[in-house]
């Protein structure tokens, strides 16, 4: 569909309130009976590192050397707000397994499985 960004992190994808309502695009996802939503340009996070599908060119256009991921979310959102490009969200169930695995520099409870490494056979 040639989208810049499709967020796939559930109903809470982006901040929604009376000032920044979700906007129905009228585009339905085949087989899921789910619409795609257009982000309101005033949403709190136009960029987030939650589950998303990005156009590579678009993603690299939003990144600046030296930014941390958090700075990318904040300053990248400011940048996108200025250029006002369409961003989309799928608000249904996540299409693949996803967990936030780190909190405060530690592995979150029940997320150890994402960090298991099998070294058997790698050393001689």
C-alpha positions in Angstrom: 0.0 0.0 0.0 3.1 2.2 -0.1 2.6 3.5 3.5 5.4 5.5 5.3 4.6 3.9 8.7 2.1 1.3 9.9 1.9 0.9 13.7 0.7 -2.5 14.7 0.7 -2.2 18.5 -3.0 -2.6 19.3 -5.8 -0.2 20.2 -3.5 2.1 22.1 -1.3 2.8 19.1 -0.8 6.5 19.6 -2.3 8.8 22.0 -6.1 9.3 21.6 -8.3 11.9 23.4 -10.8 14.5 22.4 -8.1 16.7 21.0 -6.4 13.9 19.0 -9.1 11.5 17.9 -8.4 8.5 15.7 -9.4 9.0 12.1 -10.9 6.2 10.0 -9.2 6.0 6.5 -11.9 3.7 5.1 -9.2 1.2 4.2 -10.1 -2.3 5.3 -7.5 -5.0 5.9 -8.4 -8.1 3.8 -9.4 -11.1 5.8 -9.4 -9.3 9.2 -12.3 -7.0 8.8 -10.2 -4.3 10.5 -9.8 -0.8 9.3 -6.5 1.2 9.0 -6.5 4.4 11.0 -4.8 7.7 10.2 -2.8 9.3 13.0 -3.8 12.7 14.0 -0.8 15.0 13.5 -1.2 16.3 17.1 -0.9 12.8 18.6 1.6 12.6 21.5 3.9 10.1 19.8 4.0 10.1 16.0 7.1 8.0 16.3 7.4 5.2 18.8 9.5 2.0 18.8 6.5 -0.2 19.5 5.6 -2.8 16.9 5.5 -1.1 13.5 6.2 -1.7 9.8 8.3 1.1 8.3 9.2 2.2 4.9 13.0 2.0 5.1 13.5 5.3 3.3 11.0 7.0 5.6 12.6 5.5 8.8 16.1 6.7 7.8 14.7 10.2 7.0 13.5 10.5 10.6 16.8 9.5 12.3 19.6 11.9 13.2 23.1 10.9 14.1 23.7 10.8 17.9 20.0 10.4 18.9 19.1 7.7 21.4 15.9 5.7 20.6 14.1 7.9 23.1 15.3 11.1 21.4 14.2 9.6 18.1 10.7 9.2 19.5 10.6 12.8 20.9 12.5 14.8 18.3 11.4 12.6 15.5 7.8 13.3 16.5 8.4 17.0 16.4 10.0 16.7 13.0 7.1 14.7 11.6 4.6 17.1 13.1 6.2 19.9 11.1 6.1 18.1 7.8 2.6 16.6 8.4 3.0 13.3 6.5 0.3 10.6 6.7 1.0 7.8 9.3 -1.3 4.8 9.7 -2.2 2.4 12.5 -3.7 -1.1 12.6 -5.4 -1.2 15.9 -6.3 -4.9 16.0 -4.3 -7.8 17.6 -0.6 -7.7 17.0 0.2 -9.7 13.9 3.3 -11.3 15.5 4.6 -12.1 19.0 5.8 -9.1 20.8 6.9 -8.3 24.4 8.6 -5.3 26.0 11.6 -7.2 27.3 13.7 -4.7 29.2 12.7 -2.3 32.1 15.2 -0.2 34.0 18.1 -2.1 32.5 16.8 -5.5 33.6 15.0 -8.3 31.8 11.2 -8.0 32.6 9.6 -11.0 34.3 8.7 -13.9 32.0 10.9 -12.5 29.2 14.0 -14.7 29.8 13.1 -16.8 26.8 14.1 -14.0 24.4 17.6 -13.9 25.8 18.4 -17.6 25.9 21.5 -18.5 23.9 22.4 -22.1 23.0 26.2 -22.2 22.8 26.4 -26.0 22.4 28.5 -26.9 19.4 29.8 -23.4 19.0 33.1 -23.9 20.9 35.6 -26.6 19.9 
